[in-house]
Amino acid sequence: MSQASGHAGGAEDWHAEMWLDDADNIVLYARVWRTLRESAEYGFDAHNVIHGPGAP
């Protein structure tokens, strides 16, 4: 049995909590998620990142 997951199996299951208990934390996490979303690749571009240019 995995201590982290509390159940038997090959994969461990980790969980995290975010405490958004004040305005500064809310602004910070909103900025982080916006930055991640803006820098993400989607569709064909994401396919090229994963598989390389010209891959089927």
Buried (B, 14 or more C-beta within 10 A) or exposed (E): EEEEEEEEEEEEEEEEEEEEEEEEEEEEEEEEEEEEEEEEEEEEEEBEEEEEEEEE
